[in-house]
Amino acid sequence: MELRQLRHFVMVVDTGNLSRAAERVAISQPALTRSIKNLEESLGVELLERKPRGVVPTEAGVTLYHHAKMVLNDCNRLTTDVRAFQRGLSGTVHVGIAAMFSSHIIDSVATILSKEHPGVSMVISQGFFEELVRELVDGRLDLIFSNFPPAAMPADVTVEPLYSVVSSIVVGNGHPLFKRREVDKSELVDLRWVVADQPHAKEFLEQFFSKDGLPTPLAVVRTNSLGLMISLLSSGQFITAVPAHLLAREFAAGSVRRLPLHDGSVERKAGLIYRVGGVERKSVQLFLAEVRTVCASLPTTAR
């Protein structure tokens, strides 16, 4: 098995077409076909299946695809780090973060680390939980800092809780409930909600209402834009559940308000997520250490 064979195989799966894959890797289609055939013979399994609309991986092919992506991404990272050392740098760390931490915790980590270890290069990408985990498993990310939705983690992934995230049910000025002194959860069912367009947000709504025997709201706007969520909330037409630090300016200006609910807060753990055996590199270790230090200095850190 050779790295070029893995690159060829991954490209075929990604494109679903042999001719397009051959163009992408800059070889002829017959040469690509021979490369895949040699890979299948070395493994003793069939990796691809021809369909009317192209080629798809077999069950064995799906397994190889995930491992191959990880191997290729690790090799790319190795090449980048070796070249960085030649330039006197300490390597690069690739970090995925949930949107709620772009201006909270991770900004402090990046500032301190860049000052104390200027040789460390950081690539920090924002995304939603499910997509970040896929990138972590594929080897595109070294680690994730995020809240922990109630989802099962892959077997080779470590979860390290460091911080407690408390979300409140919030409305904007102009909303019918904004000035109410008492609110019952049953009144929230028929309101318009805006939530993250991710499975864990749907699970949150279902669990939040079902524990009181209430139906899940139907009028829900789902979006992958945190800015749009805050804008809709500020319009006074929508309701959501968000951590207070995301709306610090809005709370200070009095444009949003926590609803006075008996059960109006949701607490979740947040922290580091990384692959077992995937954090040995110096740049990653330095970033992990700084995250732990910053979280330990916060009053609501999970201990």
LINFENSUL-V396762 format. One record per residue. N is the residue number from 0. RES is the residue in one letter. PSI is psi in radians with two decimals (NA if undefined). D_FIRST is the distance of its C-alpha to the first C-alpha in Angstrom with 2 decimals. Layout:
N/RES/PSI/D_FIRST  N/RES/PSI/D_FIRST
This chain:
0/M/2.28/0.00  1/E/2.70/3.80  2/L/-0.66/6.94  3/R/-0.58/8.65  4/Q/-0.70/6.84  5/L/-0.71/7.77  6/R/-0.76/11.05  7/H/-0.80/11.68  8/F/-0.81/11.33  9/V/-0.71/13.52  10/M/-0.66/15.96  11/V/-0.78/16.42  12/V/-0.73/17.26  13/D/-0.68/19.47  14/T/-0.46/21.36  15/G/0.29/21.41  16/N/2.23/21.73  17/L/-0.73/19.57  18/S/-0.72/22.15  19/R/-0.70/22.61  20/A/-0.70/18.93  21/A/-0.69/18.79  22/E/-0.73/21.84  23/R/-0.62/20.50  24/V/0.08/17.43  25/A/0.78/19.77  26/I/2.95/18.29  27/S/2.76/19.88  28/Q/-0.73/19.41  29/P/-0.67/18.59  30/A/-0.67/15.79  31/L/-0.75/14.44  32/T/-0.75/14.94  33/R/-0.68/13.08  34/S/-0.79/9.98  35/I/-0.70/10.32  36/K/-0.73/11.26  37/N/-0.66/8.34  38/L/-0.77/6.16  39/E/-0.73/9.23  40/E/-0.65/9.56  41/S/-0.51/6.50  42/L/-0.33/7.93  43/G/0.42/11.39  44/V/2.77/12.82  45/E/2.25/14.33  46/L/-0.47/13.40  47/L/2.62/16.21  48/E/2.27/19.84  49/R/2.33/22.27  50/K/2.89/25.52  51/P/-0.55/28.71  52/R/0.22/28.00  53/G/-2.68/24.32  54/V/2.54/21.01  55/V/2.68/20.32  56/P/2.54/17.54  57/T/-3.13/18.12  58/E/-0.73/18.65  59/A/-0.63/15.11  60/G/-0.67/14.14  61/V/-0.75/16.58  62/T/-0.81/15.15  63/L/-0.69/11.61  64/Y/-0.84/13.52  65/H/-0.72/15.52  66/H/-0.69/12.88  67/A/-0.71/10.88  68/K/-0.74/14.35  69/M/-0.79/15.11  70/V/-0.81/12.16  71/L/-0.71/12.89  72/N/-0.66/16.56  73/D/-0.66/16.40  74/C/-0.72/14.79  75/N/-0.71/17.57  76/R/-0.69/20.06  77/L/-0.79/19.07  78/T/-0.77/19.62  79/T/-0.75/22.89  80/D/-0.69/24.14  81/V/-0.74/23.58  82/R/-0.59/25.44  83/A/-0.72/28.06  84/F/-0.60/28.71  85/Q/-0.46/29.33  86/R/0.15/32.03  87/G/0.27/33.55  88/L/2.94/32.31  89/S/0.09/31.10  90/G/3.12/28.24  91/T/2.44/28.02  92/V/2.29/28.33  93/H/2.06/27.59  94/V/2.37/30.14  95/G/2.38/30.99  96/I/2.60/34.63  97/A/2.64/36.90  98/A/-0.56/39.61  99/M/-0.19/42.34  100/F/0.12/41.05  101/S/-0.51/40.81  102/S/0.51/44.34  103/H/2.08/44.49  104/I/-1.07/42.82  105/I/-0.53/39.79  106/D/-0.66/42.11  107/S/-0.73/43.68  108/V/-0.83/40.38  109/A/-0.70/39.23  110/T/-0.82/42.65  111/I/-0.78/42.86  112/L/-0.70/39.31  113/S/-0.48/39.65  114/K/-0.80/42.93  115/E/-0.46/42.02  116/H/1.26/38.48  117/P/-0.25/38.52  118/G/-0.16/35.23  119/V/2.19/33.36  120/S/2.35/32.26  121/M/2.30/32.34  122/V/1.90/30.91  123/I/2.09/32.80  124/S/2.37/32.30  125/Q/2.45/34.75  126/G/3.12/33.89  127/F/2.76/34.66  128/F/-0.89/33.28  129/E/-0.73/30.99  130/E/-0.61/29.19  131/L/-0.73/28.95  132/V/-0.69/27.30  133/R/-0.74/24.64  134/E/-0.57/23.94  135/L/-0.83/23.95  136/V/-0.64/21.44  137/D/-0.19/19.10  138/G/0.10/19.54  139/R/-0.43/21.82  140/L/2.56/24.71  141/D/-0.61/25.24  142/L/2.90/28.27  143/I/2.48/30.93  144/F/2.04/34.69  145/S/2.88/36.33  146/N/2.81/38.78  147/F/1.74/37.42  148/P/2.81/38.02  149/P/1.19/38.36  150/A/2.56/34.78  151/A/2.40/32.27  152/M/2.61/29.52  153/P/2.70/25.87  154/A/-0.53/25.45  155/D/0.40/23.58  156/V/2.34/26.18  157/T/2.38/29.29  158/V/2.19/32.63  159/E/1.68/35.26  160/P/2.34/38.72  161/L/-0.25/40.82  162/Y/2.56/43.30  163/S/2.20/45.51  164/V/2.10/45.76  165/V/2.05/49.02  166/S/2.45/49.35  167/S/2.72/52.80  168/I/2.13/54.04  169/V/2.51/55.34  170/V/2.81/57.48  171/G/2.83/58.77  172/N/2.31/62.39  173/G/-0.25/64.00  174/H/2.52/62.25  175/P/-0.47/64.83  176/L/0.01/63.74  177/F/-0.68/63.71  178/K/0.08/67.20  179/R/2.45/67.26  180/R/-0.39/68.12  181/E/2.40/66.73  182/V/2.35/63.88  183/D/2.51/62.74  184/K/-0.54/59.13  185/S/-0.42/60.28  186/E/-0.23/61.42  187/L/-0.23/57.86  188/V/-0.73/56.59  189/D/0.12/58.09  190/L/2.90/57.31  191/R/2.16/54.71  192/W/2.64/51.61  193/V/2.19/48.88  194/V/2.92/45.60  195/A/2.49/41.98  196/D/1.14/39.96  197/Q/2.66/37.62  198/P/-0.64/37.56  199/H/-0.47/38.91  200/A/-0.68/41.98  201/K/-0.74/42.79  202/E/-0.66/42.46  203/F/-0.87/44.80  204/L/-0.79/47.49  205/E/-0.79/47.30  206/Q/-0.67/47.61  207/F/-0.69/50.27  208/F/-0.62/52.58  209/S/-0.49/51.81  210/K/-0.25/52.86  211/D/0.26/56.37  212/G/0.41/56.21  213/L/2.63/55.97  214/P/2.74/53.98  215/T/2.38/51.19  216/P/2.51/52.46  217/L/-0.52/51.78  218/A/1.46/52.61  219/V/2.22/49.39  220/V/2.17/47.86  221/R/2.36/44.17  222/T/2.68/42.69  223/N/0.21/39.80  224/S/1.98/42.36  225/L/-0.65/44.10  226/G/-0.71/46.63  227/L/-0.67/47.60  228/M/-0.81/48.02  229/I/-0.65/50.43  230/S/-0.77/52.23  231/L/-0.67/52.85  232/L/-0.78/54.01  233/S/-0.33/56.40  234/S/-0.29/57.85  235/G/0.13/59.56  236/Q/-0.20/58.19  237/F/2.92/55.17  238/I/2.60/54.30  239/T/3.09/51.12  240/A/2.03/49.85  241/V/2.70/48.55  242/P/2.56/48.54  243/A/-0.58/51.68  244/H/-0.38/50.03  245/L/-0.36/48.70  246/L/0.50/52.31  247/A/-0.78/54.06  248/R/-0.68/55.83  249/E/-0.69/56.78  250/F/-0.75/58.22  251/A/-0.60/60.14  252/A/-0.16/61.54  253/G/0.31/62.52  254/S/-0.20/60.66  255/V/2.82/58.68  256/R/2.48/59.67  257/R/2.40/58.28  258/L/2.44/59.84  259/P/1.28/62.16  260/L/2.59/60.41  261/H/-0.64/60.85  262/D/1.13/57.10  263/G/0.17/55.96  264/S/2.58/53.14  265/V/2.14/49.56  266/E/2.27/47.80  267/R/2.67/44.05  268/K/2.67/41.93  269/A/2.82/39.68  270/G/-2.59/37.41  271/L/2.53/33.87  272/I/2.23/30.68  273/Y/2.81/27.37  274/R/2.49/24.10  275/V/2.19/24.27  276/G/0.18/22.83  277/G/0.26/22.57  278/V/0.45/25.83  279/E/-0.42/25.62  280/R/2.56/25.83  281/K/-0.78/29.39  282/S/-0.67/30.01  283/V/-0.75/29.13  284/Q/-0.72/31.30  285/L/-0.72/34.18  286/F/-0.77/34.07  287/L/-0.80/34.00  288/A/-0.71/36.93  289/E/-0.64/38.98  290/V/-0.80/38.49  291/R/-0.69/39.75  292/T/-0.80/42.67  293/V/-0.77/43.75  294/C/-0.63/43.60  295/A/-0.37/45.54  296/S/-0.11/48.32  297/L/2.52/48.87  298/P/-0.39/51.65  299/T/0.32/49.68  300/T/2.40/46.60  301/A/2.22/45.40  302/R/NA/46.08
